[in-house]
Amino acid sequence: MYRCLRITEILRLIIEFLAYEDFITRCGARSIPRKDTARFARTCKAFMDPALDVLWRT
């Protein structure tokens, strides 16, 4: 894994950006559903805490 992805704050920002509802209107793309955020949390230990933080906030 890239060293930058081991930094919790960076991971949290990436996940927040992808899960943010206004992502649809700003970029013309769609945000990821909550179930995908939960799957992201189960991917590896490094992703778990940031993804769960975002999941509980939304």
PDB file of N, H, CA, C and O in Angstrom:
ATOM      1  N   MET A   1       0.850  -1.167   0.000  1.00  0.00           N
ATOM      2  CA  MET A   1       0.000   0.000   0.000  1.00  0.00           C
ATOM      3  C   MET A   1       0.901   1.237   0.000  1.00  0.00           C
ATOM      4  O   MET A   1       1.980   1.238   0.593  1.00  0.00           O
ATOM      5  N   TYR A   2       0.440   2.276  -0.669  1.00  0.00           N
ATOM      6  H   TYR A   2      -0.436   2.276  -1.150  1.00  0.00           H
ATOM      7  CA  TYR A   2       1.188   3.527  -0.695  1.00  0.00           C
ATOM      8  C   TYR A   2       1.267   4.126   0.706  1.00  0.00           C
ATOM      9  O   TYR A   2       0.322   4.035   1.489  1.00  0.00           O
ATOM     10  N   ARG A   3       2.410   4.739   1.008  1.00  0.00           N
ATOM     11  H   ARG A   3       3.179   4.812   0.372  1.00  0.00           H
ATOM     12  CA  ARG A   3       2.602   5.313   2.342  1.00  0.00           C
ATOM     13  C   ARG A   3       1.586   6.399   2.652  1.00  0.00           C
ATOM     14  O   ARG A   3       1.176   6.548   3.803  1.00  0.00           O
ATOM     15  N   CYS A   4       1.177   7.157   1.651  1.00  0.00           N
ATOM     16  H   CYS A   4       1.511   7.036   0.716  1.00  0.00           H
ATOM     17  CA  CYS A   4       0.219   8.242   1.904  1.00  0.00           C
ATOM     18  C   CYS A   4      -1.133   7.694   2.363  1.00  0.00           C
ATOM     19  O   CYS A   4      -1.867   8.381   3.073  1.00  0.00           O
ATOM     20  N   LEU A   5      -1.469   6.468   1.967  1.00  0.00           N
ATOM     21  H   LEU A   5      -0.873   5.909   1.390  1.00  0.00           H
ATOM     22  CA  LEU A   5      -2.747   5.882   2.382  1.00  0.00           C
ATOM     23  C   LEU A   5      -2.700   5.320   3.797  1.00  0.00           C
ATOM     24  O   LEU A   5      -3.714   4.851   4.314  1.00  0.00           O
ATOM     25  N   ARG A   6      -1.550   5.365   4.413  1.00  0.00           N
ATOM     26  H   ARG A   6      -0.727   5.747   3.994  1.00  0.00           H
ATOM     27  CA  ARG A   6      -1.445   4.946   5.816  1.00  0.00           C
ATOM     28  C   ARG A   6      -1.753   6.093   6.771  1.00  0.00           C
ATOM     29  O   ARG A   6      -1.821   5.892   7.984  1.00  0.00           O
ATOM     30  N   ILE A   7      -1.938   7.284   6.232  1.00  0.00           N
ATOM     31  H   ILE A   7      -1.883   7.447   5.247  1.00  0.00           H
ATOM     32  CA  ILE A   7      -2.259   8.457   7.045  1.00  0.00           C
ATOM     33  C   ILE A   7      -3.780   8.544   7.160  1.00  0.00           C
ATOM     34  O   ILE A   7      -4.484   8.731   6.168  1.00  0.00           O
ATOM     35  N   THR A   8      -4.264   8.406   8.379  1.00  0.00           N
ATOM     36  H   THR A   8      -3.692   8.254   9.185  1.00  0.00           H
ATOM     37  CA  THR A   8      -5.698   8.332   8.635  1.00  0.00           C
ATOM     38  C   THR A   8      -6.449   9.552   8.123  1.00  0.00           C
ATOM     39  O   THR A   8      -7.541   9.417   7.573  1.00  0.00           O
ATOM     40  N   GLU A   9      -5.885  10.732   8.295  1.00  0.00           N
ATOM     41  H   GLU A   9      -4.997  10.843   8.742  1.00  0.00           H
ATOM     42  CA  GLU A   9      -6.564  11.957   7.879  1.00  0.00           C
ATOM     43  C   GLU A   9      -6.768  11.997   6.364  1.00  0.00           C
ATOM     44  O   GLU A   9      -7.808  12.452   5.887  1.00  0.00           O
ATOM     45  N   ILE A  10      -5.787  11.526   5.616  1.00  0.00           N
ATOM     46  H   ILE A  10      -4.942  11.157   6.003  1.00  0.00           H
ATOM     47  CA  ILE A  10      -5.913  11.509   4.158  1.00  0.00           C
ATOM     48  C   ILE A  10      -6.991  10.522   3.733  1.00  0.00           C
ATOM     49  O   ILE A  10      -7.819  10.830   2.875  1.00  0.00           O
ATOM     50  N   LEU A  11      -6.982   9.346   4.330  1.00  0.00           N
ATOM     51  H   LEU A  11      -6.310   9.096   5.027  1.00  0.00           H
ATOM     52  CA  LEU A  11      -8.017   8.354   4.016  1.00  0.00           C
ATOM     53  C   LEU A  11      -9.407   8.883   4.332  1.00  0.00           C
ATOM     54  O   LEU A  11     -10.336   8.705   3.545  1.00  0.00           O
ATOM     55  N   ARG A  12      -9.550   9.528   5.468  1.00  0.00           N
ATOM     56  H   ARG A  12      -8.795   9.673   6.108  1.00  0.00           H
ATOM     57  CA  ARG A  12     -10.851  10.068   5.859  1.00  0.00           C
ATOM     58  C   ARG A  12     -11.327  11.120   4.851  1.00  0.00           C
ATOM     59  O   ARG A  12     -12.503  11.145   4.491  1.00  0.00           O
ATOM     60  N   LEU A  13     -10.427  11.974   4.402  1.00  0.00           N
ATOM     61  H   LEU A  13      -9.471  11.954   4.695  1.00  0.00           H
ATOM     62  CA  LEU A  13     -10.795  12.989   3.409  1.00  0.00           C
ATOM     63  C   LEU A  13     -11.234  12.352   2.093  1.00  0.00           C
ATOM     64  O   LEU A  13     -12.201  12.802   1.478  1.00  0.00           O
ATOM     65  N   ILE A  14     -10.537  11.320   1.664  1.00  0.00           N
ATOM     66  H   ILE A  14      -9.752  10.954   2.164  1.00  0.00           H
ATOM     67  CA  ILE A  14     -10.900  10.632   0.421  1.00  0.00           C
ATOM     68  C   ILE A  14     -12.276   9.998   0.549  1.00  0.00           C
ATOM     69  O   ILE A  14     -13.114  10.140  -0.342  1.00  0.00           O
ATOM     70  N   ILE A  15     -12.510   9.304   1.647  1.00  0.00           N
ATOM     71  H   ILE A  15     -11.830   9.188   2.371  1.00  0.00           H
ATOM     72  CA  ILE A  15     -13.794   8.623   1.845  1.00  0.00           C
ATOM     73  C   ILE A  15     -14.921   9.637   1.990  1.00  0.00           C
ATOM     74  O   ILE A  15     -16.004   9.439   1.441  1.00  0.00           O
ATOM     75  N   GLU A  16     -14.679  10.725   2.727  1.00  0.00           N
ATOM     76  H   GLU A  16     -13.799  10.886   3.174  1.00  0.00           H
ATOM     77  CA  GLU A  16     -15.700  11.765   2.872  1.00  0.00           C
ATOM     78  C   GLU A  16     -16.058  12.359   1.517  1.00  0.00           C
ATOM     79  O   GLU A  16     -17.232  12.592   1.229  1.00  0.00           O
ATOM     80  N   PHE A  17     -15.058  12.602   0.692  1.00  0.00           N
ATOM     81  H   PHE A  17     -14.105  12.413   0.926  1.00  0.00           H
ATOM     82  CA  PHE A  17     -15.312  13.180  -0.625  1.00  0.00           C
ATOM     83  C   PHE A  17     -16.154  12.243  -1.478  1.00  0.00           C
ATOM     84  O   PHE A  17     -17.082  12.687  -2.153  1.00  0.00           O
ATOM     85  N   LEU A  18     -15.842  10.955  -1.455  1.00  0.00           N
ATOM     86  H   LEU A  18     -15.088  10.594  -0.906  1.00  0.00           H
ATOM     87  CA  LEU A  18     -16.585   9.986  -2.263  1.00  0.00           C
ATOM     88  C   LEU A  18     -17.995   9.751  -1.740  1.00  0.00           C
ATOM     89  O   LEU A  18     -18.911   9.487  -2.519  1.00  0.00           O
ATOM     90  N   ALA A  19     -18.172   9.844  -0.433  1.00  0.00           N
ATOM     91  H   ALA A  19     -17.428  10.059   0.200  1.00  0.00           H
ATOM     92  CA  ALA A  19     -19.481   9.569   0.161  1.00  0.00           C
ATOM     93  C   ALA A  19     -20.354  10.814   0.268  1.00  0.00           C
ATOM     94  O   ALA A  19     -21.542  10.709   0.570  1.00  0.00           O
ATOM     95  N   TYR A  20     -19.787  11.974   0.026  1.00  0.00           N
ATOM     96  H   TYR A  20     -18.822  12.059  -0.219  1.00  0.00           H
ATOM     97  CA  TYR A  20     -20.505  13.228   0.204  1.00  0.00           C
ATOM     98  C   TYR A  20     -21.608  13.364  -0.837  1.00  0.00           C
ATOM     99  O   TYR A  20     -21.362  13.175  -2.028  1.00  0.00           O
ATOM    100  N   GLU A  21     -22.792  13.683  -0.409  1.00  0.00           N
ATOM    101  H   GLU A  21     -22.991  13.837   0.559  1.00  0.00           H
ATOM    102  CA  GLU A  21     -23.960  13.734  -1.295  1.00  0.00           C
ATOM    103  C   GLU A  21     -23.832  14.797  -2.385  1.00  0.00           C
ATOM    104  O   GLU A  21     -24.312  14.585  -3.499  1.00  0.00           O
ATOM    105  N   ASP A  22     -23.202  15.925  -2.096  1.00  0.00           N
ATOM    106  H   ASP A  22     -22.812  16.097  -1.191  1.00  0.00           H
ATOM    107  CA  ASP A  22     -23.069  16.980  -3.099  1.00  0.00           C
ATOM    108  C   ASP A  22     -22.036  16.647  -4.164  1.00  0.00           C
ATOM    109  O   ASP A  22     -21.875  17.399  -5.125  1.00  0.00           O
ATOM    110  N   PHE A  23     -21.342  15.539  -4.008  1.00  0.00           N
ATOM    111  H   PHE A  23     -21.473  14.928  -3.228  1.00  0.00           H
ATOM    112  CA  PHE A  23     -20.386  15.084  -5.012  1.00  0.00           C
ATOM    113  C   PHE A  23     -21.082  14.918  -6.358  1.00  0.00           C
ATOM    114  O   PHE A  23     -20.472  15.105  -7.411  1.00  0.00           O
ATOM    115  N   ILE A  24     -22.358  14.568  -6.313  1.00  0.00           N
ATOM    116  H   ILE A  24     -22.854  14.416  -5.458  1.00  0.00           H
ATOM    117  CA  ILE A  24     -23.148  14.370  -7.529  1.00  0.00           C
ATOM    118  C   ILE A  24     -23.234  15.674  -8.316  1.00  0.00           C
ATOM    119  O   ILE A  24     -22.962  15.695  -9.517  1.00  0.00           O
ATOM    120  N   THR A  25     -23.607  16.746  -7.655  1.00  0.00           N
ATOM    121  H   THR A  25     -23.829  16.729  -6.680  1.00  0.00           H
ATOM    122  CA  THR A  25     -23.829  18.007  -8.358  1.00  0.00           C
ATOM    123  C   THR A  25     -22.526  18.692  -8.747  1.00  0.00           C
ATOM    124  O   THR A  25     -22.467  19.354  -9.783  1.00  0.00           O
ATOM    125  N   ARG A  26     -21.496  18.550  -7.948  1.00  0.00           N
ATOM    126  H   ARG A  26     -21.544  18.013  -7.106  1.00  0.00           H
ATOM    127  CA  ARG A  26     -20.247  19.242  -8.248  1.00  0.00           C
ATOM    128  C   ARG A  26     -19.495  18.612  -9.411  1.00  0.00           C
ATOM    129  O   ARG A  26     -18.935  19.327 -10.242  1.00  0.00           O
ATOM    130  N   CYS A  27     -19.473  17.293  -9.483  1.00  0.00           N
ATOM    131  H   CYS A  27     -19.928  16.712  -8.808  1.00  0.00           H
ATOM    132  CA  CYS A  27     -18.629  16.617 -10.465  1.00  0.00           C
ATOM    133  C   CYS A  27     -19.405  15.898 -11.555  1.00  0.00           C
ATOM    134  O   CYS A  27     -18.805  15.367 -12.490  1.00  0.00           O
ATOM    135  N   GLY A  28     -20.700  15.872 -11.453  1.00  0.00           N
ATOM    136  H   GLY A  28     -21.187  16.303 -10.693  1.00  0.00           H
ATOM    137  CA  GLY A  28     -21.485  15.155 -12.432  1.00  0.00           C
ATOM    138  C   GLY A  28     -21.396  13.646 -12.265  1.00  0.00           C
ATOM    139  O   GLY A  28     -21.885  12.897 -13.110  1.00  0.00           O
ATOM    140  N   ALA A  29     -20.784  13.200 -11.194  1.00  0.00           N
ATOM    141  H   ALA A  29     -20.386  13.808 -10.507  1.00  0.00           H
ATOM    142  CA  ALA A  29     -20.676  11.767 -10.903  1.00  0.00           C
ATOM    143  C   ALA A  29     -21.641  11.437  -9.778  1.00  0.00           C
ATOM    144  O   ALA A  29     -22.378  12.305  -9.310  1.00  0.00           O
ATOM    145  N   ARG A  30     -21.638  10.215  -9.354  1.00  0.00           N
ATOM    146  H   ARG A  30     -21.039   9.510  -9.734  1.00  0.00           H
ATOM    147  CA  ARG A  30     -22.535   9.847  -8.257  1.00  0.00           C
ATOM    148  C   ARG A  30     -21.726   9.490  -7.019  1.00  0.00           C
ATOM    149  O   ARG A  30     -20.608   8.985  -7.123  1.00  0.00           O
ATOM    150  N   SER A  31     -22.286   9.749  -5.865  1.00  0.00           N
ATOM    151  H   SER A  31     -23.195  10.159  -5.780  1.00  0.00           H
ATOM    152  CA  SER A  31     -21.608   9.408  -4.620  1.00  0.00           C
ATOM    153  C   SER A  31     -21.739   7.910  -4.384  1.00  0.00           C
ATOM    154  O   SER A  31     -22.626   7.256  -4.933  1.00  0.00           O
ATOM    155  N   ILE A  32     -20.845   7.380  -3.560  1.00  0.00           N
ATOM    156  H   ILE A  32     -20.124   7.911  -3.115  1.00  0.00           H
ATOM    157  CA  ILE A  32     -20.915   5.947  -3.280  1.00  0.00           C
ATOM    158  C   ILE A  32     -21.980   5.695  -2.222  1.00  0.00           C
ATOM    159  O   ILE A  32     -22.119   6.483  -1.286  1.00  0.00           O
ATOM    160  N   PRO A  33     -22.730   4.613  -2.357  1.00  0.00           N
ATOM    161  CA  PRO A  33     -23.771   4.308  -1.368  1.00  0.00           C
ATOM    162  C   PRO A  33     -23.167   3.929  -0.016  1.00  0.00           C
ATOM    163  O   PRO A  33     -21.988   3.590   0.081  1.00  0.00           O
ATOM    164  N   ARG A  34     -23.990   3.993   1.014  1.00  0.00           N
ATOM    165  H   ARG A  34     -24.948   4.268   0.936  1.00  0.00           H
ATOM    166  CA  ARG A  34     -23.543   3.647   2.367  1.00  0.00           C
ATOM    167  C   ARG A  34     -23.028   2.216   2.437  1.00  0.00           C
ATOM    168  O   ARG A  34     -22.070   1.942   3.161  1.00  0.00           O
ATOM    169  N   LYS A  35     -23.644   1.303   1.700  1.00  0.00           N
ATOM    170  H   LYS A  35     -24.422   1.525   1.112  1.00  0.00           H
ATOM    171  CA  LYS A  35     -23.198  -0.091   1.752  1.00  0.00           C
ATOM    172  C   LYS A  35     -21.784  -0.233   1.201  1.00  0.00           C
ATOM    173  O   LYS A  35     -21.021  -1.080   1.666  1.00  0.00           O
ATOM    174  N   ASP A  36     -21.427   0.590   0.214  1.00  0.00           N
ATOM    175  H   ASP A  36     -22.046   1.278  -0.164  1.00  0.00           H
ATOM    176  CA  ASP A  36     -20.068   0.546  -0.313  1.00  0.00           C
ATOM    177  C   ASP A  36     -19.069   1.142   0.671  1.00  0.00           C
ATOM    178  O   ASP A  36     -17.923   0.699   0.743  1.00  0.00           O
ATOM    179  N   THR A  37     -19.502   2.146   1.428  1.00  0.00           N
ATOM    180  H   THR A  37     -20.433   2.507   1.370  1.00  0.00           H
ATOM    181  CA  THR A  37     -18.639   2.691   2.478  1.00  0.00           C
ATOM    182  C   THR A  37     -18.388   1.631   3.541  1.00  0.00           C
ATOM    183  O   THR A  37     -17.275   1.525   4.056  1.00  0.00           O
ATOM    184  N   ALA A  38     -19.403   0.850   3.875  1.00  0.00           N
ATOM    185  H   ALA A  38     -20.307   0.937   3.456  1.00  0.00           H
ATOM    186  CA  ALA A  38     -19.241  -0.243   4.838  1.00  0.00           C
ATOM    187  C   ALA A  38     -18.306  -1.310   4.285  1.00  0.00           C
ATOM    188  O   ALA A  38     -17.488  -1.860   5.023  1.00  0.00           O
ATOM    189  N   ARG A  39     -18.416  -1.602   3.017  1.00  0.00           N
ATOM    190  H   ARG A  39     -19.080  -1.155   2.417  1.00  0.00           H
ATOM    191  CA  ARG A  39     -17.509  -2.581   2.395  1.00  0.00           C
ATOM    192  C   ARG A  39     -16.080  -2.068   2.407  1.00  0.00           C
ATOM    193  O   ARG A  39     -15.138  -2.830   2.626  1.00  0.00           O
ATOM    194  N   PHE A  40     -15.925  -0.780   2.171  1.00  0.00           N
ATOM    195  H   PHE A  40     -16.690  -0.161   1.993  1.00  0.00           H
ATOM    196  CA  PHE A  40     -14.605  -0.161   2.209  1.00  0.00           C
ATOM    197  C   PHE A  40     -13.988  -0.313   3.600  1.00  0.00           C
ATOM    198  O   PHE A  40     -12.782  -0.526   3.729  1.00  0.00           O
ATOM    199  N   ALA A  41     -14.819  -0.202   4.638  1.00  0.00           N
ATOM    200  H   ALA A  41     -15.798  -0.029   4.533  1.00  0.00           H
ATOM    201  CA  ALA A  41     -14.338  -0.351   6.016  1.00  0.00           C
ATOM    202  C   ALA A  41     -13.843  -1.766   6.279  1.00  0.00           C
ATOM    203  O   ALA A  41     -12.954  -1.971   7.106  1.00  0.00           O
ATOM    204  N   ARG A  42     -14.411  -2.738   5.583  1.00  0.00           N
ATOM    205  H   ARG A  42     -15.133  -2.571   4.912  1.00  0.00           H
ATOM    206  CA  ARG A  42     -14.005  -4.132   5.785  1.00  0.00           C
ATOM    207  C   ARG A  42     -12.838  -4.553   4.903  1.00  0.00           C
ATOM    208  O   ARG A  42     -12.381  -5.693   4.989  1.00  0.00           O
ATOM    209  N   THR A  43     -12.354  -3.655   4.063  1.00  0.00           N
ATOM    210  H   THR A  43     -12.725  -2.729   3.993  1.00  0.00           H
ATOM    211  CA  THR A  43     -11.283  -3.997   3.130  1.00  0.00           C
ATOM    212  C   THR A  43      -9.980  -4.324   3.840  1.00  0.00           C
ATOM    213  O   THR A  43      -9.367  -5.357   3.568  1.00  0.00           O
ATOM    214  N   CYS A  44      -9.552  -3.462   4.741  1.00  0.00           N
ATOM    215  H   CYS A  44     -10.049  -2.623   4.963  1.00  0.00           H
ATOM    216  CA  CYS A  44      -8.335  -3.723   5.515  1.00  0.00           C
ATOM    217  C   CYS A  44      -8.371  -2.877   6.790  1.00  0.00           C
ATOM    218  O   CYS A  44      -9.192  -1.969   6.928  1.00  0.00           O
ATOM    219  N   LYS A  45      -7.474  -3.190   7.707  1.00  0.00           N
ATOM    220  H   LYS A  45      -6.807  -3.927   7.595  1.00  0.00           H
ATOM    221  CA  LYS A  45      -7.466  -2.497   9.002  1.00  0.00           C
ATOM    222  C   LYS A  45      -7.203  -1.003   8.851  1.00  0.00           C
ATOM    223  O   LYS A  45      -7.752  -0.197   9.602  1.00  0.00           O
ATOM    224  N   ALA A  46      -6.374  -0.634   7.896  1.00  0.00           N
ATOM    225  H   ALA A  46      -5.927  -1.289   7.287  1.00  0.00           H
ATOM    226  CA  ALA A  46      -6.042   0.783   7.715  1.00  0.00           C
ATOM    227  C   ALA A  46      -7.253   1.597   7.273  1.00  0.00           C
ATOM    228  O   ALA A  46      -7.356   2.777   7.607  1.00  0.00           O
ATOM    229  N   PHE A  47      -8.165   0.986   6.529  1.00  0.00           N
ATOM    230  H   PHE A  47      -8.081   0.028   6.257  1.00  0.00           H
ATOM    231  CA  PHE A  47      -9.341   1.690   6.030  1.00  0.00           C
ATOM    232  C   PHE A  47     -10.503   1.674   7.012  1.00  0.00           C
ATOM    233  O   PHE A  47     -11.435   2.468   6.879  1.00  0.00           O
ATOM    234  N   MET A  48     -10.463   0.788   7.987  1.00  0.00           N
ATOM    235  H   MET A  48      -9.706   0.143   8.096  1.00  0.00           H
ATOM    236  CA  MET A  48     -11.618   0.565   8.848  1.00  0.00           C
ATOM    237  C   MET A  48     -12.045   1.811   9.630  1.00  0.00           C
ATOM    238  O   MET A  48     -13.193   2.239   9.515  1.00  0.00           O
ATOM    239  N   ASP A  49     -11.152   2.391  10.413  1.00  0.00           N
ATOM    240  H   ASP A  49     -10.220   2.043  10.506  1.00  0.00           H
ATOM    241  CA  ASP A  49     -11.529   3.532  11.255  1.00  0.00           C
ATOM    242  C   ASP A  49     -11.999   4.751  10.455  1.00  0.00           C
ATOM    243  O   ASP A  49     -13.040   5.320  10.786  1.00  0.00           O
ATOM    244  N   PRO A  50     -11.267   5.175   9.410  1.00  0.00           N
ATOM    245  CA  PRO A  50     -11.759   6.326   8.648  1.00  0.00           C
ATOM    246  C   PRO A  50     -13.109   6.070   7.977  1.00  0.00           C
ATOM    247  O   PRO A  50     -13.970   6.950   7.959  1.00  0.00           O
ATOM    248  N   ALA A  51     -13.294   4.876   7.429  1.00  0.00           N
ATOM    249  H   ALA A  51     -12.594   4.161   7.443  1.00  0.00           H
ATOM    250  CA  ALA A  51     -14.561   4.568   6.756  1.00  0.00           C
ATOM    251  C   ALA A  51     -15.713   4.502   7.751  1.00  0.00           C
ATOM    252  O   ALA A  51     -16.811   4.974   7.458  1.00  0.00           O
ATOM    253  N   LEU A  52     -15.475   3.926   8.914  1.00  0.00           N
ATOM    254  H   LEU A  52     -14.582   3.542   9.152  1.00  0.00           H
ATOM    255  CA  LEU A  52     -16.530   3.864   9.926  1.00  0.00           C
ATOM    256  C   LEU A  52     -16.876   5.251  10.449  1.00  0.00           C
ATOM    257  O   LEU A  52     -18.041   5.537  10.723  1.00  0.00           O
ATOM    258  N   ASP A  53     -15.870   6.116  10.591  1.00  0.00           N
ATOM    259  H   ASP A  53     -14.924   5.883  10.369  1.00  0.00           H
ATOM    260  CA  ASP A  53     -16.137   7.499  11.013  1.00  0.00           C
ATOM    261  C   ASP A  53     -17.069   8.192  10.025  1.00  0.00           C
ATOM    262  O   ASP A  53     -18.028   8.851  10.425  1.00  0.00           O
ATOM    263  N   VAL A  54     -16.786   8.041   8.744  1.00  0.00           N
ATOM    264  H   VAL A  54     -16.006   7.506   8.418  1.00  0.00           H
ATOM    265  CA  VAL A  54     -17.625   8.658   7.713  1.00  0.00           C
ATOM    266  C   VAL A  54     -19.000   8.013   7.703  1.00  0.00           C
ATOM    267  O   VAL A  54     -20.009   8.704   7.562  1.00  0.00           O
ATOM    268  N   LEU A  55     -19.048   6.718   7.847  1.00  0.00           N
ATOM    269  H   LEU A  55     -18.228   6.157   7.961  1.00  0.00           H
ATOM    270  CA  LEU A  55     -20.320   5.997   7.824  1.00  0.00           C
ATOM    271  C   LEU A  55     -21.222   6.430   8.968  1.00  0.00           C
ATOM    272  O   LEU A  55     -22.426   6.597   8.771  1.00  0.00           O
ATOM    273  N   TRP A  56     -20.675   6.613  10.142  1.00  0.00           N
ATOM    274  H   TRP A  56     -19.697   6.478  10.302  1.00  0.00           H
ATOM    275  CA  TRP A  56     -21.485   7.016  11.296  1.00  0.00           C
ATOM    276  C   TRP A  56     -21.907   8.469  11.218  1.00  0.00           C
ATOM    277  O   TRP A  56     -22.913   8.850  11.816  1.00  0.00           O
ATOM    278  N   ARG A  57     -21.152   9.297  10.486  1.00  0.00           N
ATOM    279  H   ARG A  57     -20.335   8.987  10.000  1.00  0.00           H
ATOM    280  CA  ARG A  57     -21.499  10.714  10.358  1.00  0.00           C
ATOM    281  C   ARG A  57     -22.608  10.960   9.355  1.00  0.00           C
ATOM    282  O   ARG A  57     -23.342  11.941   9.469  1.00  0.00           O
ATOM    283  N   THR A  58     -22.740  10.069   8.360  1.00  0.00           N
ATOM    284  H   THR A  58     -22.144   9.272   8.267  1.00  0.00           H
ATOM    285  CA  THR A  58     -23.738  10.295   7.307  1.00  0.00           C
ATOM    286  C   THR A  58     -25.053   9.659   7.649  1.00  0.00           C
ATOM    287  O   THR A  58     -26.003   9.751   6.872  1.00  0.00           O
TER     288      THR A  58
END
